[in-house]
Amino acid sequence: MAKFDVYDLSAKKVGDVELSDGVFGIEVNEQAMFDALLRQQSSWRQGTHKVKNRSEVSGGGRKPFRQKGTGRARQGSSRAVQYKGGGVAFGPTPRSHTFKLNRKVRRLALRSGLSQKAKEENIYVLDGIKFENIKTAEFRKVLDAFKKDEGRMKPLFVVDVAEDYENAYLSSRNLSDVVMVTVEGLNIYDLVNANKLFVTKAAAAKLGEVLTDE
């Protein structure tokens, strides 16, 4: 079990917690992360790209010139692919870009992403994320408390669905770089895209349970 410091919303250390090495301390599998990221991004593609082939282009019903005697190659339609205004050969057609990835690989990718954040010391465990009111300025104060001189912060907050996080979520919506998800909504894209990971103590414990449950 790896030990992590626990902070309050003012970035003050209030304790520590032991988290599963099987989730936050494994050897990073970059191939699993790449495959999971490619799968997620592929699923976002609409797949509505479409061109017309020679059977779908209008016209071309008449033979453009007689079969023999012209000295030219015989042609059956002016809508063949080599003609201007003709169809397209081997063009894109509507299809789904999604592909299957085994459940174990998807979980390995998440564990690798979490372990990478821990290895880079870009993970903060929060005691809780309860806000009394919906105030974007208050949420910005939380970010400023944790911000170091490292340039732009792109934080990902992971919470447990049983926690009282609604006011915090509503307070963060106007901040463009902030993403907040529940444990069930954690995905490899948000994890890789963030440069700082904030996970509540309850959510961290839950991740240690669900991602090691084979």
VEXTIKE-411302 format. One record per residue: residue number from 1; residue in three letters; z, x, y of N, C-alpha, C, O in turn. Coordinates in steps of 0.05 Angstrom, whole numbers, padded with zeros to 5 digits. Layout:
<sites>
<site NUM "ALA" <Z X Y> <Z X Y> <Z X Y> <Z X Y>>
...
</sites>
This chain:
<sites>
<site 1 "MET" <00000 00017 -00024> <00000 00000 00000> <00000 00017 00025> <00016 00036 00028>>
<site 2 "ALA" <-00018 00012 00043> <-00020 00027 00068> <-00003 00013 00089> <-00001 -00011 00090>>
<site 3 "LYS" <00010 00029 00106> <00027 00019 00127> <00013 00019 00153> <00001 00039 00161>>
<site 4 "PHE" <00014 -00004 00168> <00002 -00007 00194> <00023 -00016 00214> <00041 -00031 00207>>
<site 5 "ASP" <00019 -00007 00238> <00037 -00017 00260> <00029 -00045 00267> <00006 -00053 00265>>
<site 6 "VAL" <00049 -00060 00275> <00045 -00088 00284> <00051 -00090 00314> <00071 -00080 00323>>
<site 7 "TYR" <00033 -00102 00329> <00035 -00104 00358> <00037 -00133 00367> <00029 -00152 00353>>
<site 8 "ASP" <00050 -00136 00390> <00049 -00163 00403> <00025 -00164 00422> <00009 -00145 00422>>
<site 9 "LEU" <00022 -00185 00437> <-00002 -00189 00453> <-00002 -00170 00478> <-00022 -00169 00492>>
<site 10 "SER" <00020 -00157 00483> <00021 -00138 00505> <00017 -00109 00496> <00022 -00090 00511>>
<site 11 "ALA" <00008 -00106 00471> <00003 -00080 00459> <00028 -00064 00454> <00027 -00039 00452>>
<site 12 "LYS" <00051 -00077 00452> <00076 -00064 00446> <00081 -00066 00416> <00079 -00087 00404>>
<site 13 "LYS" <00089 -00043 00404> <00095 -00043 00376> <00120 -00058 00370> <00141 -00053 00383>>
<site 14 "VAL" <00119 -00077 00351> <00142 -00093 00345> <00151 -00091 00316> <00170 -00104 00307>>
<site 15 "GLY" <00137 -00073 00301> <00144 -00070 00272> <00121 -00057 00257> <00103 -00045 00269>>
<site 16 "ASP" <00123 -00059 00231> <00101 -00049 00215> <00098 -00067 00190> <00116 -00083 00184>>
<site 17 "VAL" <00076 -00064 00177> <00070 -00081 00154> <00054 -00065 00134> <00038 -00047 00141>>
<site 18 "GLU" <00058 -00070 00108> <00043 -00057 00087> <00020 -00075 00078> <00025 -00099 00072>>
<site 19 "LEU" <-00004 -00064 00078> <-00027 -00079 00070> <-00041 -00067 00046> <-00037 -00043 00040>>
<site 20 "SER" <-00056 -00083 00032> <-00068 -00075 00007> <-00087 -00052 00010> <-00105 -00053 00027>>
<site 21 "ASP" <-00083 -00030 -00006> <-00102 -00008 -00006> <-00129 -00017 -00017> <-00150 -00005 -00011>>
<site 22 "GLY" <-00129 -00038 -00034> <-00154 -00047 -00046> <-00172 -00062 -00026> <-00195 -00067 -00033>>
<site 23 "VAL" <-00162 -00067 -00002> <-00177 -00081 00018> <-00180 -00063 00043> <-00202 -00063 00055>>
<site 24 "PHE" <-00159 -00049 00051> <-00160 -00034 00075> <-00160 -00003 00070> <-00157 00012 00089>>
<site 25 "GLY" <-00162 00005 00045> <-00161 00033 00040> <-00180 00043 00018> <-00174 00064 00005>>
<site 26 "ILE" <-00202 00029 00014> <-00221 00038 -00007> <-00241 00057 00004> <-00243 00061 00028>>
<site 27 "GLU" <-00256 00070 -00014> <-00278 00087 -00005> <-00301 00070 00004> <-00309 00051 -00010>>
<site 28 "VAL" <-00311 00075 00028> <-00331 00058 00040> <-00357 00059 00024> <-00368 00081 00019>>
<site 29 "ASN" <-00367 00036 00017> <-00393 00034 00003> <-00414 00024 00023> <-00417 00001 00028>>
<site 30 "GLU" <-00429 00043 00034> <-00448 00037 00055> <-00471 00021 00044> <-00483 00005 00059>>
<site 31 "GLN" <-00479 00025 00019> <-00501 00010 00007> <-00494 -00020 00005> <-00511 -00037 00011>>
<site 32 "ALA" <-00470 -00026 -00003> <-00461 -00054 -00005> <-00461 -00067 00022> <-00469 -00090 00025>>
<site 33 "MET" <-00451 -00052 00042> <-00451 -00062 00070> <-00479 -00068 00080> <-00485 -00088 00092>>
<site 34 "PHE" <-00498 -00049 00074> <-00525 -00053 00083> <-00538 -00077 00070> <-00551 -00093 00083>>
<site 35 "ASP" <-00534 -00080 00043> <-00546 -00103 00029> <-00535 -00129 00039> <-00550 -00148 00043>>
<site 36 "ALA" <-00509 -00130 00044> <-00496 -00155 00054> <-00506 -00161 00082> <-00510 -00184 00088>>
<site 37 "LEU" <-00508 -00141 00098> <-00518 -00145 00126> <-00547 -00154 00126> <-00554 -00172 00141>>
<site 38 "LEU" <-00564 -00142 00109> <-00591 -00151 00107> <-00594 -00179 00097> <-00610 -00195 00107>>
<site 39 "ARG" <-00577 -00187 00078> <-00577 -00214 00067> <-00570 -00234 00089> <-00583 -00255 00092>>
<site 40 "GLN" <-00549 -00228 00105> <-00541 -00246 00126> <-00562 -00249 00148> <-00568 -00271 00157>>
<site 41 "GLN" <-00574 -00227 00156> <-00594 -00228 00177> <-00619 -00242 00167> <-00633 -00256 00182>>
<site 42 "SER" <-00626 -00238 00141> <-00649 -00251 00130> <-00646 -00281 00129> <-00665 -00297 00133>>
<site 43 "SER" <-00621 -00290 00124> <-00616 -00319 00123> <-00619 -00333 00150> <-00622 -00357 00151>>
<site 44 "TRP" <-00618 -00317 00171> <-00622 -00329 00198> <-00651 -00333 00205> <-00658 -00348 00224>>
<site 45 "ARG" <-00669 -00320 00190> <-00698 -00323 00197> <-00708 -00351 00190> <-00702 -00361 00168>>
<site 46 "GLN" <-00722 -00363 00208> <-00732 -00390 00203> <-00754 -00391 00182> <-00755 -00411 00167>>
<site 47 "GLY" <-00770 -00371 00180> <-00791 -00371 00160> <-00813 -00391 00166> <-00826 -00400 00147>>
<site 48 "THR" <-00817 -00399 00191> <-00837 -00419 00198> <-00863 -00406 00207> <-00881 -00421 00217>>
<site 49 "HIS" <-00867 -00380 00203> <-00892 -00367 00210> <-00915 -00378 00193> <-00912 -00382 00169>>
<site 50 "LYS" <-00937 -00383 00207> <-00959 -00396 00192> <-00986 -00390 00206> <-00988 -00391 00230>>
<site 51 "VAL" <-01006 -00384 00190> <-01034 -00382 00200> <-01051 -00399 00182> <-01043 -00408 00160>>
<site 52 "LYS" <-01075 -00405 00191> <-01094 -00421 00176> <-01113 -00403 00159> <-01124 -00384 00169>>
<site 53 "ASN" <-01115 -00410 00134> <-01135 -00396 00117> <-01162 -00411 00120> <-01164 -00430 00135>>
<site 54 "ARG" <-01182 -00401 00106> <-01209 -00412 00110> <-01212 -00441 00102> <-01230 -00455 00111>>
<site 55 "SER" <-01194 -00451 00084> <-01196 -00479 00076> <-01184 -00497 00097> <-01188 -00522 00096>>
<site 56 "GLU" <-01168 -00486 00115> <-01154 -00503 00135> <-01167 -00502 00162> <-01161 -00519 00179>>
<site 57 "VAL" <-01185 -00483 00167> <-01199 -00482 00193> <-01220 -00504 00194> <-01234 -00508 00174>>
<site 58 "SER" <-01222 -00518 00216> <-01242 -00540 00218> <-01270 -00529 00221> <-01274 -00507 00231>>
<site 59 "GLY" <-01289 -00544 00211> <-01317 -00536 00212> <-01325 -00519 00188> <-01310 -00516 00169>>
<site 60 "GLY" <-01349 -00507 00191> <-01359 -00490 00170> <-01370 -00504 00145> <-01372 -00491 00124>>
<site 61 "GLY" <-01376 -00529 00148> <-01386 -00543 00124> <-01414 -00536 00117> <-01422 -00538 00094>>
<site 62 "ARG" <-01430 -00528 00137> <-01458 -00522 00132> <-01462 -00492 00127> <-01449 -00475 00139>>
<site 63 "LYS" <-01480 -00486 00110> <-01486 -00458 00104> <-01499 -00446 00129> <-01517 -00458 00140>>
<site 64 "PRO" <-01488 -00423 00139> <-01498 -00412 00165> <-01527 -00405 00166> <-01540 -00407 00187>>
<site 65 "PHE" <-01538 -00395 00144> <-01567 -00390 00142> <-01575 -00390 00113> <-01558 -00390 00095>>
<site 66 "ARG" <-01601 -00391 00108> <-01611 -00394 00081> <-01603 -00371 00064> <-01597 -00349 00073>>
<site 67 "GLN" <-01603 -00375 00038> <-01593 -00356 00019> <-01610 -00330 00018> <-01599 -00308 00017>>
<site 68 "LYS" <-01636 -00334 00018> <-01654 -00310 00014> <-01673 -00306 00037> <-01679 -00325 00052>>
<site 69 "GLY" <-01683 -00282 00039> <-01705 -00277 00058> <-01697 -00268 00085> <-01715 -00262 00101>>
<site 70 "THR" <-01672 -00268 00092> <-01664 -00261 00119> <-01657 -00231 00121> <-01656 -00220 00144>>
<site 71 "GLY" <-01652 -00218 00099> <-01644 -00190 00100> <-01614 -00186 00105> <-01604 -00164 00106>>
<site 72 "ARG" <-01600 -00208 00107> <-01571 -00207 00111> <-01556 -00214 00085> <-01568 -00226 00067>>
<site 73 "ALA" <-01531 -00207 00085> <-01515 -00214 00062> <-01511 -00244 00060> <-01508 -00258 00081>>
<site 74 "ARG" <-01513 -00255 00036> <-01511 -00284 00033> <-01483 -00294 00042> <-01463 -00282 00036>>
<site 75 "GLN" <-01483 -00317 00056> <-01458 -00328 00066> <-01458 -00358 00060> <-01478 -00372 00060>>
<site 76 "GLY" <-01434 -00368 00054> <-01431 -00396 00047> <-01418 -00412 00069> <-01420 -00437 00069>>
<site 77 "SER" <-01404 -00399 00088> <-01390 -00414 00109> <-01386 -00395 00133> <-01381 -00371 00130>>
<site 78 "SER" <-01387 -00407 00156> <-01382 -00392 00181> <-01352 -00390 00187> <-01344 -00379 00207>>
<site 79 "ARG" <-01336 -00402 00169> <-01307 -00401 00173> <-01294 -00381 00153> <-01270 -00382 00149>>
<site 80 "ALA" <-01310 -00364 00141> <-01299 -00343 00124> <-01284 -00323 00141> <-01288 -00322 00165>>
<site 81 "VAL" <-01268 -00307 00129> <-01249 -00290 00143> <-01262 -00269 00161> <-01250 -00259 00180>>
<site 82 "GLN" <-01287 -00261 00154> <-01300 -00240 00170> <-01313 -00251 00195> <-01323 -00235 00211>>
<site 83 "TYR" <-01313 -00277 00199> <-01326 -00289 00222> <-01305 -00295 00244> <-01282 -00302 00238>>
<site 84 "LYS" <-01314 -00293 00269> <-01297 -00302 00291> <-01294 -00332 00289> <-01313 -00347 00285>>
<site 85 "GLY" <-01269 -00341 00291> <-01264 -00369 00288> <-01259 -00377 00259> <-01254 -00400 00253>>
<site 86 "GLY" <-01260 -00357 00241> <-01255 -00363 00213> <-01226 -00362 00206> <-01209 -00358 00223>>
<site 87 "GLY" <-01220 -00366 00181> <-01192 -00366 00172> <-01181 -00338 00171> <-01195 -00318 00175>>
<site 88 "VAL" <-01156 -00336 00165> <-01142 -00310 00162> <-01137 -00305 00133> <-01127 -00322 00118>>
<site 89 "ALA" <-01143 -00280 00125> <-01138 -00273 00097> <-01109 -00262 00094> <-01101 -00245 00109>>
<site 90 "PHE" <-01096 -00272 00074> <-01069 -00261 00067> <-01049 -00263 00090> <-01032 -00246 00093>>
<site 91 "GLY" <-01052 -00283 00107> <-01033 -00286 00129> <-01007 -00298 00121> <-01004 -00307 00098>>
<site 92 "PRO" <-00987 -00298 00139> <-00960 -00309 00132> <-00961 -00339 00128> <-00975 -00353 00142>>
<site 93 "THR" <-00945 -00348 00110> <-00941 -00377 00105> <-00912 -00383 00105> <-00895 -00365 00100>>
<site 94 "PRO" <-00904 -00408 00110> <-00875 -00415 00111> <-00861 -00408 00085> <-00870 -00415 00063>>
<site 95 "ARG" <-00838 -00395 00088> <-00822 -00388 00064> <-00794 -00382 00072> <-00788 -00377 00096>>
<site 96 "SER" <-00776 -00381 00053> <-00749 -00374 00058> <-00745 -00344 00054> <-00756 -00332 00035>>
<site 97 "HIS" <-00731 -00331 00072> <-00726 -00302 00071> <-00699 -00296 00057> <-00693 -00272 00054>>
<site 98 "THR" <-00685 -00316 00050> <-00659 -00311 00037> <-00662 -00299 00010> <-00682 -00303 -00004>>
<site 99 "PHE" <-00642 -00283 00001> <-00642 -00272 -00026> <-00613 -00272 -00036> <-00594 -00272 -00020>>
<site 100 "LYS" <-00611 -00270 -00062> <-00585 -00272 -00075> <-00571 -00244 -00075> <-00584 -00224 -00079>>
<site 101 "LEU" <-00545 -00245 -00070> <-00529 -00221 -00072> <-00504 -00228 -00087> <-00490 -00248 -00080>>
<site 102 "ASN" <-00497 -00213 -00107> <-00474 -00220 -00124> <-00448 -00222 -00107> <-00444 -00208 -00088>>
<site 103 "ARG" <-00431 -00240 -00116> <-00406 -00245 -00102> <-00389 -00220 -00100> <-00377 -00214 -00080>>
<site 104 "LYS" <-00389 -00204 -00121> <-00373 -00179 -00121> <-00384 -00159 -00101> <-00368 -00145 -00088>>
<site 105 "VAL" <-00410 -00159 -00097> <-00422 -00141 -00077> <-00415 -00150 -00049> <-00409 -00134 -00032>>
<site 106 "ARG" <-00415 -00176 -00044> <-00408 -00187 -00018> <-00379 -00181 -00011> <-00373 -00174 00011>>
<site 107 "ARG" <-00362 -00183 -00031> <-00334 -00177 -00026> <-00330 -00147 -00022> <-00314 -00139 -00005>>
<site 108 "LEU" <-00344 -00131 -00037> <-00342 -00102 -00034> <-00351 -00094 -00006> <-00339 -00076 00006>>
<site 109 "ALA" <-00371 -00108 00004> <-00381 -00102 00031> <-00359 -00108 00052> <-00355 -00092 00070>>
<site 110 "LEU" <-00346 -00130 00049> <-00324 -00137 00068> <-00301 -00117 00066> <-00290 -00109 00086>>
<site 111 "ARG" <-00294 -00110 00042> <-00272 -00091 00038> <-00280 -00063 00050> <-00263 -00049 00062>>
<site 112 "SER" <-00305 -00056 00046> <-00314 -00031 00057> <-00314 -00032 00088> <-00306 -00012 00101>>
<site 113 "GLY" <-00322 -00054 00100> <-00321 -00057 00129> <-00293 -00055 00140> <-00288 -00042 00160>>
<site 114 "LEU" <-00274 -00069 00126> <-00246 -00068 00135> <-00235 -00040 00132> <-00220 -00030 00149>>
<site 115 "SER" <-00242 -00027 00110> <-00231 00000 00105> <-00243 00020 00125> <-00229 00039 00133>>
<site 116 "GLN" <-00268 00016 00132> <-00280 00034 00152> <-00266 00031 00179> <-00261 00051 00192>>
<site 117 "LYS" <-00260 00007 00187> <-00246 00003 00212> <-00218 00016 00211> <-00209 00028 00231>>
<site 118 "ALA" <-00205 00014 00188> <-00179 00026 00185> <-00181 00056 00186> <-00164 00070 00198>>
<site 119 "LYS" <-00201 00067 00173> <-00205 00096 00172> <-00211 00107 00200> <-00202 00129 00206>>
<site 120 "GLU" <-00225 00092 00216> <-00232 00101 00243> <-00210 00094 00263> <-00212 00100 00287>>
<site 121 "GLU" <-00188 00082 00253> <-00166 00074 00270> <-00174 00054 00292> <-00165 00056 00314>>
<site 122 "ASN" <-00192 00037 00284> <-00201 00016 00302> <-00192 -00012 00294> <-00205 -00032 00299>>
<site 123 "ILE" <-00169 -00013 00281> <-00158 -00038 00272> <-00129 -00041 00283> <-00114 -00022 00282>>
<site 124 "TYR" <-00124 -00065 00294> <-00097 -00071 00304> <-00087 -00096 00290> <-00100 -00116 00288>>
<site 125 "VAL" <-00062 -00094 00280> <-00050 -00117 00267> <-00032 -00130 00288> <-00014 -00117 00299>>
<site 126 "LEU" <-00036 -00156 00293> <-00021 -00170 00313> <00000 -00187 00300> <-00003 -00198 00278>>
<site 127 "ASP" <00023 -00189 00313> <00045 -00205 00303> <00037 -00235 00303> <00046 -00250 00286>>
<site 128 "GLY" <00021 -00243 00322> <00011 -00270 00324> <-00007 -00272 00348> <-00010 -00253 00363>>
<site 129 "ILE" <-00020 -00295 00351> <-00039 -00298 00373> <-00036 -00326 00386> <-00056 -00339 00393>>
<site 130 "LYS" <-00011 -00334 00388> <-00006 -00361 00400> <-00006 -00360 00430> <00008 -00343 00442>>
<site 131 "PHE" <-00021 -00377 00443> <-00022 -00380 00472> <-00010 -00407 00479> <-00015 -00427 00466>>
<site 132 "GLU" <00006 -00407 00501> <00018 -00432 00510> <-00003 -00450 00524> <-00002 -00474 00522>>
<site 133 "ASN" <-00021 -00437 00538> <-00042 -00451 00553> <-00069 -00440 00548> <-00072 -00418 00537>>
<site 134 "ILE" <-00089 -00455 00557> <-00117 -00445 00554> <-00124 -00431 00580> <-00131 -00443 00600>>
<site 135 "LYS" <-00123 -00404 00579> <-00128 -00388 00603> <-00144 -00363 00595> <-00134 -00346 00581>>
<site 136 "THR" <-00169 -00362 00605> <-00185 -00339 00599> <-00173 -00314 00611> <-00175 -00292 00599>>
<site 137 "ALA" <-00161 -00316 00635> <-00149 -00293 00648> <-00127 -00281 00630> <-00123 -00257 00630>>
<site 138 "GLU" <-00112 -00298 00617> <-00090 -00288 00599> <-00102 -00273 00575> <-00090 -00253 00566>>
<site 139 "PHE" <-00124 -00283 00565> <-00136 -00270 00542> <-00148 -00243 00551> <-00147 -00223 00536>>
<site 140 "ARG" <-00158 -00242 00575> <-00169 -00216 00585> <-00146 -00196 00588> <-00151 -00172 00585>>
<site 141 "LYS" <-00123 -00205 00595> <-00100 -00187 00597> <-00093 -00174 00570> <-00085 -00151 00569>>
<site 142 "VAL" <-00096 -00190 00549> <-00092 -00180 00522> <-00111 -00157 00516> <-00104 -00136 00506>>
<site 143 "LEU" <-00137 -00162 00523> <-00157 -00141 00518> <-00151 -00116 00535> <-00154 -00094 00525>>
<site 144 "ASP" <-00144 -00120 00560> <-00138 -00097 00577> <-00114 -00081 00567> <-00113 -00057 00570>>
<site 145 "ALA" <-00095 -00095 00555> <-00071 -00081 00544> <-00079 -00062 00521> <-00067 -00040 00518>>
<site 146 "PHE" <-00099 -00069 00506> <-00107 -00053 00483> <-00130 -00034 00489> <-00136 -00015 00474>>
<site 147 "LYS" <-00142 -00038 00512> <-00166 -00023 00518> <-00159 00006 00526> <-00141 00011 00541>>
<site 148 "LYS" <-00175 00024 00514> <-00172 00053 00521> <-00197 00061 00536> <-00216 00045 00539>>
<site 149 "ASP" <-00198 00085 00545> <-00221 00095 00560> <-00244 00102 00541> <-00251 00125 00538>>
<site 150 "GLU" <-00254 00081 00528> <-00275 00086 00508> <-00300 00070 00514> <-00317 00066 00496>>
<site 151 "GLY" <-00302 00060 00538> <-00326 00044 00545> <-00322 00015 00538> <-00300 00004 00537>>
<site 152 "ARG" <-00344 00003 00532> <-00345 -00026 00527> <-00331 -00033 00501> <-00334 -00020 00480>>
<site 153 "MET" <-00314 -00054 00503> <-00300 -00063 00479> <-00313 -00088 00468> <-00319 -00107 00483>>
<site 154 "LYS" <-00319 -00088 00442> <-00330 -00112 00429> <-00311 -00119 00406> <-00315 -00111 00383>>
<site 155 "PRO" <-00291 -00135 00413> <-00270 -00141 00393> <-00276 -00165 00375> <-00289 -00184 00383>>
<site 156 "LEU" <-00267 -00162 00350> <-00267 -00184 00331> <-00239 -00191 00324> <-00223 -00174 00315>>
<site 157 "PHE" <-00231 -00217 00328> <-00205 -00226 00321> <-00207 -00243 00295> <-00223 -00261 00293>>
<site 158 "VAL" <-00189 -00236 00276> <-00188 -00251 00251> <-00161 -00264 00249> <-00140 -00251 00251>>
<site 159 "VAL" <-00161 -00291 00245> <-00136 -00306 00244> <-00135 -00322 00218> <-00155 -00326 00205>>
<site 160 "ASP" <-00111 -00331 00212> <-00107 -00349 00189> <-00110 -00377 00199> <-00100 -00384 00220>>
<site 161 "VAL" <-00123 -00394 00183> <-00128 -00422 00191> <-00102 -00437 00195> <-00102 -00457 00209>>
<site 162 "ALA" <-00080 -00428 00182> <-00055 -00442 00185> <-00040 -00435 00211> <-00020 -00447 00218>>
<site 163 "GLU" <-00050 -00415 00225> <-00036 -00406 00250> <-00043 -00424 00273> <-00063 -00439 00272>>
<site 164 "ASP" <-00027 -00422 00294> <-00032 -00437 00319> <-00049 -00419 00337> <-00038 -00405 00355>>
<site 165 "TYR" <-00075 -00420 00333> <-00093 -00402 00348> <-00113 -00417 00366> <-00130 -00404 00378>>
<site 166 "GLU" <-00111 -00443 00367> <-00131 -00459 00381> <-00133 -00452 00411> <-00155 -00449 00421>>
<site 167 "ASN" <-00110 -00450 00424> <-00110 -00443 00453> <-00122 -00415 00457> <-00136 -00411 00477>>
<site 168 "ALA" <-00116 -00397 00439> <-00127 -00370 00442> <-00157 -00370 00438> <-00172 -00356 00452>>
<site 169 "TYR" <-00166 -00386 00419> <-00195 -00388 00414> <-00209 -00400 00438> <-00230 -00390 00447>>
<site 170 "LEU" <-00198 -00421 00449> <-00211 -00434 00473> <-00210 -00415 00497> <-00227 -00416 00514>>
<site 171 "SER" <-00189 -00399 00499> <-00187 -00380 00521> <-00207 -00357 00519> <-00214 -00345 00539>>
<site 172 "SER" <-00216 -00351 00495> <-00234 -00329 00491> <-00264 -00336 00493> <-00281 -00318 00493>>
<site 173 "ARG" <-00270 -00362 00494> <-00298 -00370 00492> <-00315 -00361 00515> <-00339 -00357 00512>>
<site 174 "ASN" <-00303 -00357 00539> <-00319 -00349 00562> <-00323 -00319 00563> <-00337 -00309 00581>>
<site 175 "LEU" <-00312 -00304 00545> <-00315 -00275 00544> <-00337 -00269 00524> <-00334 -00273 00500>>
<site 176 "SER" <-00359 -00258 00534> <-00383 -00256 00518> <-00380 -00238 00493> <-00393 -00244 00473>>
<site 177 "ASP" <-00365 -00217 00495> <-00364 -00198 00473> <-00342 -00204 00453> <-00339 -00190 00432>>
<site 178 "VAL" <-00326 -00225 00458> <-00304 -00232 00440> <-00313 -00251 00418> <-00325 -00272 00424>>
<site 179 "VAL" <-00306 -00245 00393> <-00311 -00263 00371> <-00285 -00268 00356> <-00270 -00249 00351>>
<site 180 "MET" <-00279 -00293 00350> <-00255 -00300 00335> <-00263 -00317 00312> <-00276 -00338 00315>>
<site 181 "VAL" <-00255 -00309 00288> <-00261 -00323 00263> <-00236 -00326 00246> <-00217 -00311 00250>>
<site 182 "THR" <-00237 -00345 00228> <-00215 -00347 00208> <-00221 -00328 00185> <-00243 -00317 00183>>
<site 183 "VAL" <-00202 -00325 00167> <-00206 -00308 00144> <-00230 -00318 00128> <-00246 -00302 00118>>
<site 184 "GLU" <-00233 -00345 00125> <-00255 -00356 00110> <-00282 -00351 00124> <-00302 -00351 00111>>
<site 185 "GLY" <-00282 -00348 00150> <-00306 -00344 00165> <-00314 -00315 00170> <-00334 -00310 00183>>
<site 186 "LEU" <-00298 -00297 00160> <-00303 -00269 00164> <-00330 -00261 00150> <-00334 -00268 00127>>
<site 187 "ASN" <-00347 -00247 00164> <-00373 -00239 00153> <-00379 -00211 00161> <-00368 -00200 00180>>
<site 188 "ILE" <-00398 -00199 00147> <-00404 -00171 00150> <-00417 -00165 00177> <-00413 -00143 00188>>
<site 189 "TYR" <-00433 -00183 00187> <-00446 -00178 00213> <-00426 -00175 00235> <-00427 -00156 00250>>
<site 190 "ASP" <-00408 -00195 00238> <-00387 -00193 00259> <-00370 -00169 00255> <-00361 -00156 00275>>
<site 191 "LEU" <-00364 -00162 00230> <-00347 -00139 00225> <-00361 -00112 00233> <-00348 -00095 00245>>
<site 192 "VAL" <-00386 -00110 00227> <-00401 -00085 00234> <-00406 -00084 00264> <-00406 -00063 00276>>
<site 193 "ASN" <-00412 -00107 00276> <-00419 -00108 00304> <-00395 -00102 00322> <-00399 -00092 00345>>
<site 194 "ALA" <-00371 -00108 00313> <-00347 -00103 00330> <-00339 -00073 00329> <-00342 -00060 00308>>
<site 195 "ASN" <-00329 -00063 00352> <-00319 -00036 00351> <-00288 -00036 00351> <-00276 -00014 00348>>
<site 196 "LYS" <-00276 -00059 00353> <-00247 -00061 00350> <-00241 -00086 00334> <-00252 -00108 00339>>
<site 197 "LEU" <-00223 -00084 00315> <-00215 -00106 00298> <-00186 -00113 00302> <-00169 -00096 00299>>
<site 198 "PHE" <-00181 -00138 00310> <-00154 -00148 00313> <-00149 -00169 00292> <-00163 -00189 00291>>
<site 199 "VAL" <-00130 -00164 00275> <-00124 -00183 00253> <-00095 -00190 00254> <-00078 -00172 00256>>
<site 200 "THR" <-00089 -00215 00253> <-00061 -00223 00253> <-00047 -00216 00227> <-00061 -00212 00207>>
<site 201 "LYS" <-00021 -00214 00228> <-00007 -00206 00204> <-00011 -00226 00181> <-00014 -00218 00158>>
<site 202 "ALA" <-00012 -00251 00188> <-00016 -00272 00167> <-00044 -00270 00156> <-00048 -00272 00132>>
<site 203 "ALA" <-00064 -00264 00173> <-00092 -00262 00164> <-00095 -00237 00147> <-00110 -00237 00127>>
<site 204 "ALA" <-00082 -00215 00155> <-00084 -00190 00139> <-00073 -00194 00111> <-00085 -00184 00092>>
<site 205 "ALA" <-00051 -00208 00109> <-00039 -00213 00083> <-00057 -00231 00066> <-00060 -00226 00042>>
<site 206 "LYS" <-00070 -00250 00079> <-00088 -00268 00064> <-00113 -00253 00055> <-00123 -00258 00033>>
<site 207 "LEU" <-00123 -00235 00072> <-00146 -00219 00064> <-00139 -00202 00040> <-00156 -00198 00022>>
<site 208 "GLY" <-00115 -00192 00039> <-00106 -00176 00016> <-00106 -00192 -00009> <-00108 -00180 -00031>>
<site 209 "GLU" <-00102 -00218 -00007> <-00101 -00235 -00031> <-00129 -00244 -00039> <-00137 -00241 -00062>>
<site 210 "VAL" <-00145 -00254 -00021> <-00170 -00267 -00028> <-00192 -00247 -00035> <-00209 -00252 -00052>>
<site 211 "LEU" <-00192 -00223 -00023> <-00213 -00203 -00028> <-00208 -00186 -00052> <-00225 -00172 -00062>>
<site 212 "THR" <-00183 -00188 -00063> <-00178 -00173 -00088> <-00176 -00192 -00112> <-00172 -00183 -00135>>
<site 213 "ASP" <-00180 -00218 -00107> <-00179 -00237 -00129> <-00206 -00239 -00142> <-00224 -00252 -00131>>
<site 214 "GLU" <-00209 -00226 -00165> <-00234 -00226 -00179> <-00236 -00250 -00198> <-00257 -00254 -00211>>
</sites>
